[in-house]
Amino acid sequence: MQHFTEIEISGTKRFLDEKLEELSELESIDKIEYLVELGAMYQSKHPFDESLMVEVNRVPGCVSGAYLVLEIKSNRVVFSGMAEAKTVNGFMAILLEAINGLLVSEFMSESEKVVADFSKKSEIAATLTPNRANALGNIYAMMKKLVLGFEK
């Protein structure tokens, strides 16, 4: 698993607000290129172990392969993931950067609204195919499912 920094939900919101600002300055095609770059940079720093690319770790609803695993460290969520589609990998990178290091309790109680606000305000879905546009929600839903499974 990867290294993480302990964060609070305010740090998640601040990070996503920064990404919103960066996205708002770009034209549609540039937004897609930006997502591709974010995904590539994230994967170069945090390569995903290919042995984890198995069905149990596959994100439901993603047409191309997207994989996500969770580890809880010091009561904080630490996800690892990757997607075969480059734009989806960008969404994955944004979520992993924004959420890794949150307390489990903050993730469960506060992250959904922050992520939903980001998704709505980014308007990135308008530039993508419907399947790609749903990726952010599919990835977040899998994150929530993994954390719920860990709590049991």
C-alpha positions as CSV (number, residue, x, y, z in Angstrom):
1,M,0.0,0.0,0.0
2,Q,1.0,3.6,-0.4
3,H,2.1,6.3,2.1
4,F,-0.6,8.7,3.2
5,T,-0.8,12.0,5.0
6,E,-3.4,12.4,7.7
7,I,-6.0,14.9,6.6
8,E,-9.3,16.3,7.8
9,I,-12.4,16.8,5.6
10,S,-11.4,20.5,5.3
11,G,-8.3,19.4,3.5
12,T,-10.4,17.2,1.2
13,K,-12.6,20.1,0.4
14,R,-9.7,22.5,-0.2
15,F,-8.0,20.0,-2.6
16,L,-11.2,19.5,-4.5
17,D,-11.8,23.3,-4.7
18,E,-8.3,23.7,-6.1
19,K,-9.1,21.1,-8.8
20,L,-12.4,22.9,-9.5
21,E,-10.5,26.1,-10.0
22,E,-8.0,24.5,-12.4
23,L,-10.8,22.8,-14.4
24,S,-12.8,26.0,-14.6
25,E,-10.0,27.6,-16.5
26,L,-9.9,24.9,-19.2
27,E,-11.9,24.3,-22.4
28,S,-13.7,20.9,-22.7
29,I,-11.0,19.1,-24.6
30,D,-8.3,20.5,-22.3
31,K,-10.3,19.2,-19.3
32,I,-10.0,15.7,-20.7
33,E,-6.3,16.1,-21.3
34,Y,-5.9,17.4,-17.7
35,L,-7.6,14.3,-16.4
36,V,-5.4,12.1,-18.4
37,E,-2.3,13.9,-17.1
38,L,-3.5,13.7,-13.5
39,G,-4.0,10.0,-13.8
40,A,-0.6,9.4,-15.3
41,M,1.2,11.5,-12.7
42,Y,-0.6,9.8,-9.9
43,Q,0.2,6.3,-11.2
44,S,3.8,7.2,-11.7
45,K,4.0,8.2,-8.0
46,H,1.7,5.4,-6.7
47,P,1.8,2.4,-9.1
48,F,-1.0,0.0,-8.6
49,D,0.0,-3.6,-8.1
50,E,-1.2,-5.5,-11.1
51,S,-1.8,-8.6,-9.0
52,L,-4.7,-6.7,-7.5
53,M,-6.4,-6.3,-10.8
54,V,-8.9,-9.1,-10.0
55,E,-12.7,-9.2,-10.2
56,V,-13.2,-8.7,-6.4
57,N,-11.4,-5.3,-6.7
58,R,-13.2,-4.2,-9.9
59,V,-15.3,-1.1,-9.7
60,P,-18.9,-2.0,-10.7
61,G,-20.3,0.1,-13.5
62,C,-17.1,1.0,-15.2
63,V,-17.0,-0.3,-18.7
64,S,-13.2,-0.5,-18.9
65,G,-11.3,-2.0,-16.0
66,A,-11.1,0.1,-12.8
67,Y,-9.8,-1.4,-9.6
68,L,-9.8,-0.2,-6.0
69,V,-8.5,-1.7,-2.8
70,L,-8.7,-0.3,0.8
71,E,-6.4,-0.5,3.8
72,I,-7.2,1.1,7.1
73,K,-4.2,2.6,8.8
74,S,-4.4,4.3,12.2
75,N,-8.2,4.5,11.7
76,R,-7.8,6.3,8.4
77,V,-8.8,5.3,4.9
78,V,-6.0,4.5,2.4
79,F,-7.2,3.5,-1.0
80,S,-5.1,2.3,-3.9
81,G,-6.5,2.1,-7.4
82,M,-6.2,2.5,-11.1
83,A,-8.3,2.5,-14.2
84,E,-7.5,1.3,-17.7
85,A,-9.4,4.2,-19.3
86,K,-7.2,7.3,-19.0
87,T,-9.9,9.8,-18.2
88,V,-11.3,7.5,-15.5
89,N,-7.8,7.1,-14.1
90,G,-7.8,10.9,-13.8
91,F,-11.0,10.8,-11.8
92,M,-9.5,8.0,-9.7
93,A,-6.4,10.1,-9.0
94,I,-8.5,13.1,-7.9
95,L,-10.5,11.0,-5.5
96,L,-7.5,9.1,-4.1
97,E,-5.6,12.3,-3.5
98,A,-8.6,14.0,-1.9
99,I,-9.7,11.2,0.4
100,N,-6.7,9.1,1.4
101,G,-5.8,9.9,5.0
102,L,-9.3,10.8,6.2
103,L,-10.5,9.3,9.4
104,V,-13.0,6.5,8.7
105,S,-15.6,8.4,10.6
106,E,-15.1,11.6,8.5
107,F,-15.1,9.6,5.3
108,M,-18.4,7.9,6.3
109,S,-20.1,11.0,7.6
110,E,-18.8,14.0,5.5
111,S,-17.0,13.0,2.3
112,E,-20.1,12.1,0.2
113,K,-21.4,15.7,0.1
114,V,-18.0,17.1,-0.6
115,V,-17.5,14.7,-3.5
116,A,-21.0,15.2,-4.8
117,D,-20.5,19.0,-4.8
118,F,-17.2,18.6,-6.7
119,S,-18.8,16.4,-9.3
120,K,-21.7,18.8,-9.8
121,K,-19.6,21.9,-9.9
122,S,-16.9,20.5,-12.2
123,E,-19.3,20.0,-15.0
124,I,-16.8,17.5,-16.4
125,A,-19.6,15.0,-17.2
126,A,-20.8,17.3,-20.0
127,T,-17.6,16.7,-22.0
128,L,-17.5,12.9,-21.6
129,T,-19.5,9.9,-22.8
130,P,-22.2,8.8,-20.3
131,N,-20.1,5.8,-19.1
132,R,-17.1,7.9,-18.5
133,A,-19.1,10.6,-16.8
134,N,-20.5,8.1,-14.3
135,A,-17.0,6.9,-13.3
136,L,-16.6,9.4,-10.4
137,G,-19.8,8.2,-8.8
138,N,-19.0,4.6,-9.4
139,I,-15.5,4.9,-7.9
140,Y,-16.9,6.7,-4.8
141,A,-19.7,4.2,-4.4
142,M,-17.0,1.4,-4.4
143,M,-15.0,3.3,-1.8
144,K,-18.0,3.6,0.5
145,K,-18.8,-0.1,0.0
146,L,-15.2,-1.1,0.9
147,V,-15.2,1.0,4.1
148,L,-18.6,-0.4,5.1
149,G,-17.2,-3.9,4.6
150,F,-14.2,-3.1,6.7
151,E,-16.4,-1.8,9.6
152,K,-18.2,-5.1,9.9
